[in-house]
Amino acid sequence: MTAPIPPDHHELPTPRSTLATGFVRVLVFCTSCRHQRDADLQRLITAGHGDVPLIHLKFRCSRCGSQRVDSVCTAASRP
């Protein structure tokens, strides 16, 4: 008999928790015009979205305005 799988108690990353790590960034890239840039996590926190899980945020391209964007959490570049 196999042991039951314990529930996952990890919380989803939010702008606040991601910014607090100091070594993770959220890269947002547009599938329409291929523009890419880091999400402004501090701006999201200031706007009241600091505790919203990243997977629930809707991004828009700052160059062409498209909502056809993808995002990925990745290691921040070293200073």
Secondary structure, 3 states (H helix, E strand, C coil): CCCCCCCCCCCCCCHHHHHHHCCEEEEEEECCCCCEEECCHHHHHHHHHCCCCHHHCCCCCCCCCCCCEEEEEEECCCC
